[in-house]
Amino acid sequence: MADLADTLLSSLDARSVQSMSRQLGLDPQQTAGAIQAALPMLLGQMAKNASQPDGANALLGAVQRDHTGIDIDGLLGGLLGSLGGGQAQPARNSGLAGGMAILGHVFGGGQGSGAAQVPKVQGLDSAGSTRLLAMLAPMVMAALGKMTQGGQLNAGALSGLLGGESQRIAQAPPSALDSMLGAVLDSDGDGKMDIGGVLKSAQTLGGLFGKR
């Protein structure tokens, strides 16, 4: 089974991170740090929700119902287009409203409660934190949807998977973020070099993220 971190990071190419940076008002290095700070919080809360059978079944049901068969690369492009006020048509549940709805389910009591917990060391205010989470949440759900296809993931495995991946991303060494920034600053500017590929060019994702 592919790692969740691998699936997510391989979807973030140079152009995507640059677009996210513009949406957040950050430079690419700050965006990389914000992603590393926000993903563990999002995955950790999802893991907490999935630690109870009802929560795990509800999450798996939502993934299977609304988030399978989605191309993550296309999803992010549509999401960034919708955030920027462009004409791109996002995939189902992938636009800003879809991301906000996911946050409401994950954190319960609305998006604001989740956004308030996002670390602000990267200079994000509550609105920026909510926007970043709204970008990441549909990607996480689509990645889980990909993993459920073919019976690779069931309700019983969700909590452990999400908790483990949350810790791996939170504990990633600076070299992982340096590689992420290196993809963004790709000198030829073709936008083809995805983050997952850059990470693997130095060493495997498992090594970078402390996989045992």
HUWOPE-V230215 format. One record per pair of residues at least 24 apart in sequence whose C-alpha atoms are under 7 Angstrom apart, sorted by the first residue. I is the first residue (numbers start at 1). GAP is how many residues later the second one is. Records with the same first field share a line. If there is no record, write none. Layout:
I = GAP + GAP
//
This chain:
1 = 151
4 = 139 + 161
5 = 160
6 = 190 + 199
7 = 136
8 = 131 + 135
9 = 186 + 187
10 = 184 + 185 + 186 + 187
11 = 61 + 62 + 183
12 = 182 + 183
13 = 170 + 178 + 179 + 180 + 181 + 182
14 = 169 + 170 + 177 + 179 + 180
15 = 176
17 = 167
18 = 166
19 = 61
24 = 104
28 = 153 + 156
29 = 152
30 = 92
32 = 145 + 148 + 149
33 = 89
34 = 88
36 = 133 + 134
37 = 82 + 133
38 = 80 + 95
39 = 127
40 = 126 + 127 + 129 + 130
43 = 119 + 120 + 123
44 = 118 + 119 + 122
45 = 61 + 62
46 = 60 + 116
47 = 112 + 115 + 116
48 = 111
50 = 108 + 109
51 = 108
56 = 99 + 102
57 = 98
60 = 95
63 = 78 + 81 + 82
64 = 81
67 = 74 + 75 + 78
68 = 74 + 77 + 78
69 = 77
70 = 72
72 = 67 + 70
79 = 56
94 = 44
96 = 38
99 = 35 + 36 + 38 + 39
100 = 34
102 = 35
103 = 34
168 = 41 + 42
169 = 40
172 = 36 + 37
173 = 35
176 = 32
//
